[in-house]
Amino acid sequence: MRSAAAVRTRTLSAEQIHRFTKLCGAKLPETVRQRIDHLAHDDESVRKLGVEVCTELCQRLLAYGVPGFHFYCLNRSASCA
């Protein structure tokens, strides 16, 4: 099992998420951005929020009949495992 420090270094901080979305021209829904900003002081909470948002999105897509997913985890597989 990985240490908490190892997991923290393998997740994106709120600042990194904002920078990444800006660089690729993506826009986060305002409610998601606000939730990330509220948790910005705690990287583990930001990671958990990301898993929660992604899980909800995948459940909705499966309900619409999407056959599967491919996740780009940016070499941070702990959130996808």
C-alpha positions in Angstrom: 0.0 0.0 0.0 1.3 3.4 -0.9 2.0 6.1 1.7 -0.2 9.2 1.9 2.7 11.3 0.6 3.1 9.0 -2.5 -0.6 9.2 -3.3 -0.6 13.0 -2.9 2.2 13.4 -5.4 0.3 11.3 -7.9 -2.9 13.5 -7.9 -3.6 16.9 -9.3 -4.0 19.8 -7.0 -6.8 22.3 -7.6 -4.3 24.7 -9.1 -3.0 22.1 -11.5 -6.6 21.2 -12.6 -7.3 24.9 -13.3 -4.0 25.2 -15.3 -4.6 22.0 -17.2 -8.1 22.9 -18.3 -7.0 26.4 -19.3 -4.1 25.0 -21.4 -6.3 22.6 -23.3 -9.2 25.0 -23.7 -11.6 23.0 -21.6 -14.2 24.6 -19.3 -15.3 23.0 -16.0 -19.0 23.4 -15.1 -19.3 26.3 -12.7 -20.6 24.0 -9.9 -17.6 21.7 -10.3 -15.2 24.6 -10.3 -16.7 26.1 -7.2 -16.5 22.7 -5.4 -12.8 22.4 -6.4 -12.1 25.9 -5.2 -13.8 25.2 -1.9 -11.6 22.1 -1.4 -8.4 23.6 -2.8 -6.6 23.5 0.5 -6.8 19.6 0.6 -5.5 17.7 -2.4 -7.0 14.4 -1.1 -10.5 16.0 -1.0 -10.0 17.4 -4.5 -9.0 13.8 -5.7 -12.1 12.3 -4.0 -14.3 15.0 -5.6 -12.8 14.1 -9.0 -13.6 10.4 -8.5 -17.2 11.3 -7.4 -17.8 13.6 -10.4 -16.4 11.1 -12.8 -18.4 8.2 -11.3 -21.6 10.2 -11.6 -20.8 11.1 -15.2 -20.0 7.4 -16.0 -23.2 6.2 -14.4 -25.3 8.7 -16.5 -23.5 7.7 -19.7 -24.0 4.0 -19.0 -27.7 4.7 -18.4 -27.7 6.1 -21.9 -26.2 3.0 -23.3 -22.5 4.0 -23.7 -20.7 0.6 -24.1 -17.4 1.5 -22.3 -14.9 4.1 -21.3 -11.2 4.9 -21.8 -9.7 7.1 -19.0 -6.7 9.3 -19.6 -5.3 9.5 -16.1 -2.1 11.5 -16.9 0.1 8.9 -15.2 -1.9 9.3 -12.0 -3.6 5.9 -12.0 -4.5 5.9 -8.3 -7.7 7.8 -9.0 -8.7 5.3 -11.8 -7.9 2.1 -10.0 
